[in-house]
Amino acid sequence: MSSNNVPTVKLLINGEFVESQTEQWRDVINPATQEVLARVPFATQDEINAAVASAKQAFKTWRKTPIGARARVFLRYQQLIRDNIKELAAILTAEQGKTLADAEGDVFRGLEVVEHASAVGNLQLGELANNVAGGVDTYTLMQPLGVCAGITPFNFPAMIPLWMFPMAIATGNTFVLKPSEQDPMVTMRLVELALEAGIPPGVLNVIHGGVDAVNAICDHADIKAVSFVGSTHVGTHVYNRAIQSGKRAQCMMGAKNHAIVMPDANKQQTLNNLLGAAFGAAGQRCMALPVVVLVGEARNWLPELARLAQTLKINGGVEPGTDIGPVVSCSALERIHGLIQKGIDEGAELVLDGRNPTVSGYEKGSFIGPTIFAGVKPEMTVYHQEIFGPVLCVMQADKLDEAIELINANPNGNGTAIFTRSGAAARRFQEDIDVGQVGINVPIPVPVPLFSFSGSRGSKLGDLGPYGKQAIMFYTQTKTVTARWFDEDEVAGAVNTTIALK
């Protein structure tokens, strides 16, 4: 297909989908077939400025829109997402590579946040103290900040945009979104549905691009807060640059998640959970499970784990029964291959080699099957680098305390889990582990939107996380009002030169 026949991804500025005037474009490629699906623009500085200006102008009226009216937009939006979830999943699979079932899960976890945003009337409440002094009340208002922005990654092109702009807009802000340039098509379809739900012109804007667009968002004086999800390298850059320019920032970044398997765990349930967490979505999750620590007699489970991993079905993503689709790009595949070779060179035992699988009908696809290393040590590259592929590192410990010490020594703190039937072991783990999100017999402990995503240490910069109660605090400014009202016929008292209220 010639470039003239390939559709272009549009910008969204002031409620209109517009063609970028840039000279810099990138192909959106189906990772299973290498077919070019679309061309995405790298927006010009003028286009980015126009998007921010549109959001700034829209904020003047949107911030005063009744909270019930804002909530009803997201009530309509969640129904539109439900009605179109199959279409959204198909777009996501084509451009990102996830299986259809996993793509629907991606959309659904974002949908849960939209549902939570529709309850903003119960979330954005201030506080009041009556009679803090004679005839004086003090109360707080949670008011929107202004123009906010979000920078989202390739691995969850539906869920993570839905973590960001619904919460920001529901609380009265306006928003500029920069999706991943690798797979922006499902994000744009979600944006179309958001406008259909009733989001007014200028309240939601979309730009596309790479590092220049990221820097423009961080530097722009009219943007008040930036939310980011992605790699540690980029996230650290975003956080530092945004903070230096006077913005709020929340950055969810890289991870090296661990699971501890105790010998008393339910063996079959545990092995099935490990397979899904380590190899599902081709390992391209920030909450994936790339490290398993087998404790005591559980070390004998490794051969069965490897045997079960070999039964997982690799295919293009759209076929029923597919367990693992392609990774997002050929360059991602090349990087994963390089890290596997590094593991071999550094002395790890390659128990299962998933490189170069045969996938009939998808000979050009960027596929890799389940790969398992044993004998992994903390100093090895496959342990301390985030592989972001279906590669599982198996480590061993004699006791629970040793396993906890190993996890706490890792600089990342995104997620962790323990598999056990012992309540005492589980409680010891949750108390002593220094990781923000803990699963007990749950391998990927991402909180539902009633709570907040709470990664910690090297996996997070900023005090507040996306969605949940913390997002309401992130996207609002607390204003404290102290008020006294005098009766019309009240006689003036003596001049009070003290600052205390009496």
Disulfide bonds with the S-S distance in Angstrom:
none
